[in-house]
Amino acid sequence: MRRVIFKKLLISTGLSVLVFFSVSFVTFLAQIHTPFGHRAEDLRLDIGFPLTYYYEFSVDSCDVLLGWKLNALFADIIITWALTVVLYFLFTQKKLVKS
């Protein structure tokens, strides 16, 4: 039983890494390519969901400021991990009950 739980935890942790990187990439893509056209005058980039953990913006035409919010990064990682683990355990538990 412990081995099964450990295996599920390991698999769900791997899935949460994939989910975290995918969500971060989608938030990046949504800002650089919009269906309404390219917004060259708005040079701002925010990465992270639900919390923004990386930001980059242009002050003048050549000055770019950027930074990391490590608290938001760790909170996003924990939220993604927790949701993925809970959903994985729920879905695999239902599968075990049916069979």
PLY file of the C-alpha trace (Angstrom):
ply
format ascii 1.0
element vertex 99
property float x
property float y
property float z
element edge 98
property int vertex1
property int vertex2
end_header
0.00 0.00 0.00
2.80 2.44 0.87
4.54 1.58 -2.37
1.39 2.39 -4.37
0.96 5.73 -2.62
4.62 6.60 -3.14
4.35 5.69 -6.83
1.22 7.84 -7.22
2.92 10.74 -5.44
5.97 10.45 -7.67
3.90 10.32 -10.86
1.70 13.23 -9.81
4.77 15.29 -8.90
6.18 14.68 -12.37
2.84 15.67 -13.88
2.76 18.84 -11.78
6.16 19.86 -13.19
4.79 19.44 -16.71
1.63 21.37 -15.84
3.62 24.20 -14.25
5.91 24.61 -17.26
2.98 24.36 -19.68
0.92 27.00 -17.87
3.94 29.30 -17.67
4.62 28.85 -21.38
0.99 29.53 -22.26
0.99 32.76 -20.23
4.13 33.77 -22.13
2.65 32.91 -25.53
-0.62 34.68 -24.80
1.28 37.92 -24.33
3.62 37.77 -27.31
1.03 36.61 -29.83
-2.52 37.87 -29.59
-5.34 37.26 -32.07
-5.91 41.02 -32.22
-2.52 41.74 -33.76
0.92 42.61 -32.53
1.09 45.26 -29.80
4.54 46.76 -30.35
3.83 49.85 -28.26
3.02 47.79 -25.16
6.35 46.21 -24.27
5.33 44.38 -21.10
5.68 40.75 -20.19
4.21 39.04 -17.12
4.70 35.31 -16.60
2.85 33.22 -14.05
-0.62 32.03 -13.20
-2.37 32.62 -10.80
0.43 34.83 -9.46
2.89 36.74 -11.63
6.41 35.67 -10.74
8.36 37.28 -13.59
7.88 40.72 -15.08
9.60 42.68 -17.78
8.67 46.08 -19.13
10.12 48.91 -21.15
10.51 52.35 -19.60
11.89 54.17 -22.61
12.57 52.91 -26.07
15.81 51.25 -24.97
15.56 50.72 -21.18
14.12 47.37 -20.12
13.44 46.56 -16.48
12.85 43.02 -15.31
12.60 41.07 -12.11
11.52 37.99 -10.27
9.05 37.64 -7.41
10.34 34.53 -5.68
7.45 34.36 -3.18
4.98 34.27 -6.07
7.10 31.67 -7.89
7.14 29.33 -4.89
3.43 29.92 -4.28
2.66 29.04 -7.92
4.76 25.89 -7.64
3.00 24.80 -4.44
-0.48 25.58 -5.81
0.21 23.67 -9.03
1.70 20.72 -7.16
-1.18 20.53 -4.67
-3.89 20.72 -7.34
-2.18 18.16 -9.54
-1.63 15.71 -6.69
-5.20 16.01 -5.45
-6.70 15.62 -8.93
-4.41 12.68 -9.75
-5.32 10.88 -6.53
-9.04 11.53 -7.11
-8.99 10.27 -10.69
-6.91 7.19 -9.93
-9.02 6.41 -6.85
-12.21 6.41 -8.96
-10.48 4.12 -11.44
-9.55 1.67 -8.68
-13.08 1.67 -7.22
-14.66 0.90 -10.63
-12.41 -2.09 -11.32
0 1
1 2
2 3
3 4
4 5
5 6
6 7
7 8
8 9
9 10
10 11
11 12
12 13
13 14
14 15
15 16
16 17
17 18
18 19
19 20
20 21
21 22
22 23
23 24
24 25
25 26
26 27
27 28
28 29
29 30
30 31
31 32
32 33
33 34
34 35
35 36
36 37
37 38
38 39
39 40
40 41
41 42
42 43
43 44
44 45
45 46
46 47
47 48
48 49
49 50
50 51
51 52
52 53
53 54
54 55
55 56
56 57
57 58
58 59
59 60
60 61
61 62
62 63
63 64
64 65
65 66
66 67
67 68
68 69
69 70
70 71
71 72
72 73
73 74
74 75
75 76
76 77
77 78
78 79
79 80
80 81
81 82
82 83
83 84
84 85
85 86
86 87
87 88
88 89
89 90
90 91
91 92
92 93
93 94
94 95
95 96
96 97
97 98
